[in-house]
Amino acid sequence: MAKNVLGGELVVCSTDPLTGFYRDGCCNTGAEDVGVHTVCVIATAEFLEFSSSRGNDLSTPLPEHGFPGLRAGDRWCLCAPRWQEALDAGAAPEVVLEATHASSLEWVRLEDLRRHAVA
């Protein structure tokens, strides 16, 4: 079983919308996940705007890919490098530590994730 950044069992991030590189609701990863979709975040309007400004529009639905588009408050498995980029820009969304894959720590610091963790 996959581990989270706290060393425990990785829990589900979201099934509505269905997230994860493998669309299994978890921020699981593997060799084919070149984007490293491992950080479970709670989207904010500020983050969605930031992501769009960086060329990754997460708000617009893409029905042909089964993607409903994200709204503020949605949980989503975000690419670890994108979360770090958002942190550096002051736009990092909150994180669900128990649902964030341990491999995220190759890209981001646990201390930074903890500072943005949901209570």
C-alpha positions in Angstrom: 0.0 0.0 0.0 1.2 3.5 -0.8 2.4 5.8 2.0 1.5 9.4 2.6 4.0 12.2 3.6 3.3 11.4 7.3 4.4 7.8 6.9 0.8 6.4 7.1 -1.4 4.7 4.6 -2.3 7.0 1.6 -6.0 7.9 1.8 -8.5 9.0 -0.9 -8.1 12.5 -2.0 -11.4 12.8 -4.0 -13.9 10.8 -5.9 -16.0 13.8 -6.9 -14.4 15.1 -8.9 -12.5 11.9 -9.6 -8.9 12.6 -9.3 -5.4 11.0 -9.4 -3.2 10.1 -12.3 -4.9 6.7 -12.4 -8.3 8.2 -11.8 -8.7 6.1 -8.7 -9.4 8.9 -6.3 -5.9 8.7 -4.7 -2.7 10.6 -5.5 -0.9 7.4 -6.5 2.0 7.6 -8.8 4.2 5.4 -11.0 6.8 5.6 -13.7 4.3 6.7 -16.3 3.2 9.7 -14.2 5.8 12.1 -15.5 3.8 15.1 -14.0 4.1 13.6 -10.4 0.4 14.1 -9.5 0.9 13.4 -5.8 -0.1 16.4 -3.7 -3.8 16.4 -2.6 -4.9 20.0 -2.6 -8.1 21.9 -1.9 -8.4 24.3 -4.9 -8.8 28.0 -4.3 -9.9 30.7 -6.8 -6.4 32.2 -6.3 -4.7 29.0 -7.1 -6.9 28.2 -10.1 -6.2 31.6 -11.5 -2.4 31.1 -10.9 -2.5 27.7 -12.6 -4.3 29.1 -15.6 -1.8 31.9 -15.9 0.9 29.2 -16.1 -0.9 27.5 -19.0 -2.7 24.8 -17.1 -6.4 25.8 -17.0 -8.0 23.5 -14.5 -11.3 25.4 -14.4 -12.6 24.7 -17.9 -14.4 21.4 -18.3 -13.1 19.0 -20.9 -16.0 16.5 -21.2 -14.1 14.6 -24.0 -11.6 13.7 -21.3 -14.1 13.2 -18.5 -12.8 16.3 -16.8 -15.6 18.4 -15.2 -13.3 21.5 -14.5 -12.4 22.4 -10.9 -14.0 25.0 -8.6 -12.8 26.5 -5.4 -13.2 23.9 -2.7 -12.6 20.8 -4.9 -9.9 18.4 -3.9 -7.4 17.4 -6.6 -4.2 15.5 -7.0 -1.8 18.3 -8.1 1.6 17.9 -9.7 4.2 18.3 -6.9 6.4 20.7 -9.0 3.3 22.8 -9.7 2.5 23.0 -6.0 6.1 24.1 -5.3 5.8 26.7 -8.1 2.5 28.0 -6.6 4.2 28.1 -3.2 7.1 30.2 -4.6 4.5 32.6 -6.1 2.5 32.9 -2.9 -0.5 31.0 -4.4 -0.2 27.6 -2.9 -3.5 25.9 -2.0 -4.1 24.0 1.2 -2.9 20.4 1.4 -4.5 17.2 2.8 -1.4 15.5 4.2 -2.9 12.1 4.7 -3.9 12.0 1.0 -0.5 13.4 -0.3 1.8 10.7 -1.6 5.2 10.3 0.1 7.0 10.7 -3.2 6.0 14.4 -3.1 8.9 14.9 -0.7 11.3 14.5 -3.6 9.9 17.9 -4.9 8.6 19.8 -1.8 9.5 20.0 1.8 7.3 18.5 4.5 7.7 21.7 6.5 6.1 23.7 3.6 3.3 21.1 3.2 2.6 21.2 7.0 2.3 25.0 6.9 -0.4 24.6 4.2 -2.2 21.6 5.7 -5.9 21.7 6.4 -6.7 21.6 10.1 
